Amino acid sequence: MNYCLDKNKLEVFFKFIENNATDPIEDEDLNAVIEGAGSWDFKVTLINYFFTSFLQRRINSGDYTGDEINLYYRLTETGNYDYQEFNRDFIEYLFSYSRSKMTMNLEEILIHVQQDFSDNNYASTFRY
């Protein structure tokens, strides 16, 4: 199973990880995702675009410590996490994806497309 975190869940998740997983998370779905990431058959994808937005908010508020990037990229050592860095394969998939019936905002579209990309679902693409 594949799951992709949105901006808000990524921020809550990152604060949880930053605090050494001591403060409980009220979001039950996010707790299930964190527990699932410890399993080989459950992958959590983190979109770097959302992480950069989170970092920018931290920098603007003066809360940036400089440790965030290292902590973010060490997540693969603690669970089945993957990073969507908008590589060539994803960009090709994104451009071939049929968005004609979508009425979502950019964040929702990226999450939806990432889910299909992770699941190798090509039913909504033009070329594949």
C-alpha positions in Angstrom: 0.0 0.0 0.0 1.2 3.5 -0.8 0.3 6.7 1.1 1.3 10.3 0.4 1.3 13.0 3.1 -0.3 16.4 2.4 1.2 19.7 3.6 -0.6 19.7 6.9 0.1 16.1 7.8 3.7 16.5 6.7 4.1 19.4 9.2 2.4 17.5 12.0 4.5 14.4 11.2 7.7 16.3 11.1 7.1 18.0 14.4 6.4 14.5 15.9 9.7 13.2 14.5 11.5 16.3 15.6 10.3 15.8 19.2 11.7 12.2 19.2 8.2 10.8 18.8 7.2 11.8 22.4 4.2 14.1 21.9 1.2 12.1 20.8 -0.5 12.9 17.5 -4.2 13.4 17.7 -4.8 12.5 14.0 -5.6 8.8 14.1 -5.1 8.4 10.3 -1.6 9.9 10.6 -0.8 7.5 13.5 -1.8 4.6 11.3 0.4 5.9 8.6 3.4 6.2 10.9 2.8 2.7 12.2 2.4 1.4 8.7 5.7 2.9 7.6 7.4 0.3 9.7 6.0 -2.5 7.5 7.6 -3.6 4.2 4.3 -3.6 2.3 3.4 0.0 3.3 5.2 2.9 1.7 4.8 6.6 2.7 5.8 9.1 0.1 6.9 12.6 1.1 6.7 15.3 -1.6 9.8 17.5 -1.4 7.7 20.4 -2.7 5.6 20.3 0.5 8.7 20.0 2.7 10.3 23.1 1.1 7.0 25.0 1.9 7.3 23.8 5.5 11.0 24.9 5.6 10.1 28.3 4.1 7.5 28.9 6.8 10.0 27.9 9.5 12.6 30.3 8.0 10.1 33.2 7.9 9.0 32.6 11.4 12.6 32.3 12.7 12.1 28.7 13.9 14.6 27.2 11.4 17.4 25.3 13.2 19.3 23.9 10.3 18.8 20.3 11.4 15.5 19.8 9.5 17.0 18.7 6.2 19.2 16.0 7.8 16.3 14.7 9.9 14.0 14.6 6.9 16.4 12.6 4.8 17.2 10.2 7.6 13.6 9.0 7.8 14.4 6.2 5.4 16.5 4.7 8.2 13.4 4.4 10.4 10.7 3.2 8.1 9.6 2.7 4.5 9.6 6.3 3.4 10.2 7.5 -0.1 10.8 11.0 -1.4 9.1 12.5 -4.5 11.8 14.8 -5.8 10.0 15.4 -9.1 12.4 13.3 -11.1 12.2 12.7 -14.9 9.8 9.7 -14.5 7.4 11.6 -12.3 7.4 14.7 -14.6 6.7 12.5 -17.6 3.9 10.8 -15.8 2.5 14.1 -14.6 2.4 15.6 -18.1 0.8 12.5 -19.5 -1.9 12.4 -16.8 -5.4 13.4 -17.8 -6.5 16.3 -15.6 -9.6 17.3 -17.7 -12.1 16.3 -15.1 -10.1 17.4 -12.0 -11.4 20.3 -10.0 -8.8 20.0 -7.3 -6.1 22.5 -6.2 -2.4 21.9 -6.9 -1.7 20.1 -3.6 -4.6 17.7 -4.1 -3.6 17.0 -7.7 0.0 16.3 -6.7 -1.1 13.9 -4.0 -3.6 12.2 -6.4 -1.0 11.8 -9.2 1.7 10.6 -6.8 -0.7 7.9 -5.4 -1.4 6.7 -9.0 2.3 6.9 -9.8 3.3 4.8 -6.8 0.6 2.3 -7.5 1.8 2.1 -11.2 -1.7 3.0 -12.3 -1.6 4.2 -15.9 -5.4 4.2 -16.5 -5.6 8.0 -16.5 -2.6 8.7 -18.6 -2.5 9.5 -22.3 0.7 7.7 -23.5 1.1 4.5 -21.4 
